[in-house]
Amino acid sequence: MFNLGFPYAKGEGLIKDLVEAHAWWNVASALGHDGAKENMSIVEKDMTREQIAEATKLAKERYAKIKKE
């Protein structure tokens, strides 16, 4: 989950999408990955409140799905 945030944050091989990057790092953080919160803080500087809210919603949905599996 942690590594999935980087391509979205940098636009490497994908269209740059800070919402996706934040969402994946949020999931990684919830799963206990060190460094994910720091990365979230970095991208939040370039995000609106609405984008952060959207990313949080996505992360919650993904985390719930992962926990079911």
Residue frames as qw, qx, qy, qz and C-alpha x, y, z in Angstrom:
[[0.000, 0.886, 0.463, 0.000, 0.00, 0.00, 0.00],
 [0.347, -0.756, 0.080, 0.550, 2.82, 2.35, 0.92],
 [0.370, -0.204, 0.564, 0.710, 4.55, 2.06, -2.45],
 [0.267, 0.606, 0.690, 0.291, 1.31, 2.60, -4.38],
 [0.064, -0.907, -0.257, 0.328, 1.26, 6.24, -3.28],
 [0.386, -0.505, 0.340, 0.693, 4.52, 7.23, -4.96],
 [0.309, 0.228, 0.657, 0.649, 3.55, 6.85, -8.65],
 [0.011, -0.816, -0.553, -0.168, 0.40, 8.89, -8.03],
 [0.331, -0.834, -0.092, 0.433, 2.25, 11.56, -6.08],
 [0.325, -0.495, 0.440, 0.676, 4.94, 11.95, -8.73],
 [0.645, 0.622, 0.001, -0.444, 2.95, 11.17, -11.84],
 [0.054, -0.495, 0.825, 0.265, 5.32, 8.36, -12.79],
 [0.034, -0.054, -0.962, -0.267, 3.62, 6.06, -15.26],
 [0.048, -0.658, -0.749, 0.070, 0.26, 7.43, -14.14],
 [0.001, -0.742, -0.164, -0.651, -1.47, 10.76, -14.17],
 [0.186, 0.142, -0.571, 0.787, -0.44, 12.68, -11.06],
 [0.536, -0.550, -0.433, -0.472, -3.24, 12.32, -8.52],
 [0.038, 0.382, -0.619, 0.685, -2.64, 13.51, -4.98],
 [0.739, -0.228, 0.144, -0.617, -6.02, 12.19, -3.84],
 [0.946, 0.091, -0.304, -0.061, -5.00, 8.65, -4.83],
 [0.484, 0.396, -0.580, 0.522, -1.54, 9.05, -3.31],
 [0.287, -0.387, 0.454, -0.750, -3.00, 10.32, -0.03],
 [0.867, -0.140, -0.020, -0.478, -5.60, 7.54, 0.03],
 [0.876, 0.163, -0.434, 0.131, -3.01, 4.78, -0.41],
 [0.300, 0.367, -0.579, 0.664, -0.73, 6.28, 2.21],
 [0.538, -0.358, 0.258, -0.718, -3.70, 6.59, 4.56],
 [0.956, -0.062, -0.185, -0.217, -4.38, 2.86, 4.17],
 [0.694, 0.301, -0.508, 0.412, -0.69, 2.09, 4.67],
 [0.069, -0.452, 0.467, -0.757, -0.69, 4.19, 7.82],
 [0.769, -0.271, 0.110, -0.569, -3.74, 2.35, 9.15],
 [0.967, 0.061, -0.246, 0.017, -1.88, -0.91, 8.53],
 [0.706, -0.658, 0.111, 0.239, 1.05, 0.38, 10.58],
 [0.745, 0.376, 0.082, 0.545, 3.53, 1.42, 7.89],
 [0.394, -0.661, -0.036, 0.637, 6.05, 3.91, 9.23],
 [0.246, -0.193, 0.396, 0.863, 6.48, 6.92, 6.99],
 [0.095, 0.534, 0.736, 0.404, 3.01, 6.89, 5.48],
 [0.158, -0.864, -0.411, 0.244, 1.74, 9.69, 7.72],
 [0.310, -0.563, 0.214, 0.735, 4.76, 11.82, 6.83],
 [0.206, 0.112, 0.677, 0.698, 4.05, 11.35, 3.12],
 [0.022, -0.733, -0.669, -0.122, 0.40, 12.25, 3.67],
 [0.246, -0.806, -0.177, 0.508, 1.47, 15.47, 5.41],
 [0.305, -0.299, 0.438, 0.791, 3.72, 16.37, 2.50],
 [0.090, 0.326, 0.713, 0.614, 1.05, 15.98, -0.19],
 [0.114, -0.760, -0.612, 0.187, -1.61, 17.67, 1.97],
 [0.218, -0.548, 0.028, 0.807, 0.28, 20.94, 1.48],
 [0.060, 0.162, -0.554, -0.814, -0.78, 20.85, -2.19],
 [0.144, -0.394, -0.877, -0.236, -4.35, 19.62, -1.60],
 [0.358, -0.406, -0.046, -0.840, -7.62, 21.35, -0.85],
 [0.421, -0.140, 0.684, -0.578, -9.78, 20.35, 2.12],
 [0.826, 0.257, 0.048, -0.500, -12.21, 18.76, -0.32],
 [0.656, 0.454, -0.602, -0.042, -9.44, 16.65, -1.84],
 [0.014, 0.329, -0.833, 0.444, -8.28, 15.50, 1.59],
 [0.636, 0.031, 0.464, -0.616, -11.86, 14.58, 2.50],
 [0.830, 0.371, -0.228, -0.348, -12.22, 12.61, -0.76],
 [0.447, 0.457, -0.752, 0.164, -8.92, 10.82, -0.13],
 [0.265, -0.231, 0.749, -0.562, -9.99, 9.95, 3.42],
 [0.792, 0.163, 0.209, -0.549, -13.27, 8.51, 2.14],
 [0.755, 0.438, -0.466, -0.144, -11.44, 6.39, -0.44],
 [0.187, 0.431, -0.810, 0.352, -8.99, 5.18, 2.19],
 [0.524, -0.117, 0.599, -0.594, -11.77, 4.12, 4.54],
 [0.864, 0.289, -0.022, -0.411, -13.46, 2.16, 1.77],
 [0.633, 0.487, -0.599, 0.051, -10.20, 0.45, 0.77],
 [0.063, -0.389, 0.785, -0.478, -9.24, -0.32, 4.34],
 [0.713, -0.007, 0.417, -0.564, -12.65, -1.90, 5.02],
 [0.862, 0.380, -0.233, -0.242, -12.31, -4.05, 1.90],
 [0.410, 0.507, -0.719, 0.240, -8.80, -5.16, 2.87],
 [0.304, -0.294, 0.712, -0.560, -9.91, -6.06, 6.38],
 [0.846, 0.114, 0.164, -0.494, -12.74, -8.22, 5.00],
 [0.779, 0.432, -0.452, -0.055, -10.28, -10.27, 2.94]]
